[in-house]
Amino acid sequence: MAKQPRPRSYVAPLRAVDSLSPPRRKGPPFPFVLEALDSAAPTTRPLFSCFAVYVGPRIVFALRDRPTHSADNGVWIATTQEHHASLLREFPHMRSIGVLGKAVTGWQLLPADAPDFESSALRACELVLRQDPRIGKIPKAKRGKVTR
């Protein structure tokens, strides 16, 4: 027996909402970071399970607040390994990001569960506004799709 096509006016039934699941986020977490960068006109874009924060062409932060791998929630700082030591002096709770799988990456984390999280994140915003060369990277250009 052939399957009957759905009528054009078909409306899918609503699914029951699981009261235990967290509500879908409507925007980036830690909005105080974007407010602190407001004078630099930051923009955000989705980046894996985060929101990338750009000031001009430079990616400066990624904001992450997810239920999985919650130890890596917080403000991810786009930097390079050569700046880790000097940034660590300013941000004593800064560390590498575990979910990235490498021992040390260019990205560093200001963990959301650190006692000084908000003040550290605001200090990092001040450094971005002062155009501190230790924070921010210009992403590599995306390659176009290859057609065969």
Secondary structure as the mmCIF struct_conf table of DSSP 4:
data_model
#
loop_
_struct_conf.conf_type_id
_struct_conf.id
_struct_conf.beg_label_comp_id
_struct_conf.beg_label_asym_id
_struct_conf.beg_label_seq_id
_struct_conf.end_label_comp_id
_struct_conf.end_label_asym_id
_struct_conf.end_label_seq_id
HELX_LH_PP_P HELX_LH_PP_P1 ALA A 2 PRO A 7
TURN_TY1_P TURN_TY1_P1 ARG A 8 SER A 9
HELX_LH_PP_P HELX_LH_PP_P2 ALA A 12 ASP A 18
TURN_TY1_P TURN_TY1_P2 SER A 19 LEU A 20
BEND BEND1 SER A 21 SER A 21
HELX_LH_PP_P HELX_LH_PP_P3 PRO A 22 ARG A 25
BEND BEND2 GLY A 27 GLY A 27
BEND BEND3 PRO A 29 PRO A 29
HELX_RH_AL_P HELX_RH_AL_P1 PRO A 31 ALA A 36
TURN_TY1_P TURN_TY1_P3 LEU A 37 LEU A 37
HELX_RH_3T_P HELX_RH_3T_P1 ASP A 38 ALA A 40
STRN STRN1 THR A 43 LEU A 47
TURN_TY1_P TURN_TY1_P4 PHE A 48 SER A 49
STRN STRN2 CYS A 50 VAL A 55
TURN_TY1_P TURN_TY1_P5 GLY A 56 PRO A 57
STRN STRN3 ARG A 58 ARG A 64
BEND BEND4 PRO A 67 PRO A 67
TURN_TY1_P TURN_TY1_P6 THR A 68 HIS A 69
HELX_RH_3T_P HELX_RH_3T_P2 SER A 70 ASP A 72
STRN STRN4 GLY A 74 ALA A 78
HELX_RH_3T_P HELX_RH_3T_P3 GLN A 81 HIS A 83
HELX_RH_AL_P HELX_RH_AL_P2 HIS A 84 GLU A 90
TURN_TY1_P TURN_TY1_P7 PRO A 92 HIS A 93
STRN STRN5 ARG A 95 SER A 96
HELX_RH_3T_P HELX_RH_3T_P4 GLY A 98 LEU A 100
BEND BEND5 LYS A 102 VAL A 104
BEND BEND6 GLY A 106 GLY A 106
STRN STRN6 TRP A 107 PRO A 111
TURN_TY1_P TURN_TY1_P8 ALA A 112 ASP A 113
BEND BEND7 ALA A 114 ALA A 114
TURN_TY1_P TURN_TY1_P9 PRO A 115 ASP A 116
HELX_RH_AL_P HELX_RH_AL_P3 PHE A 117 LEU A 129
TURN_TY1_P TURN_TY1_P10 ARG A 130 GLN A 131
TURN_TY1_P TURN_TY1_P11 PRO A 133 ARG A 134
BEND BEND8 ILE A 135 ILE A 135
STRN STRN7 LYS A 137 LYS A 137
HELX_LH_PP_P HELX_LH_PP_P4 PRO A 139 THR A 147
#
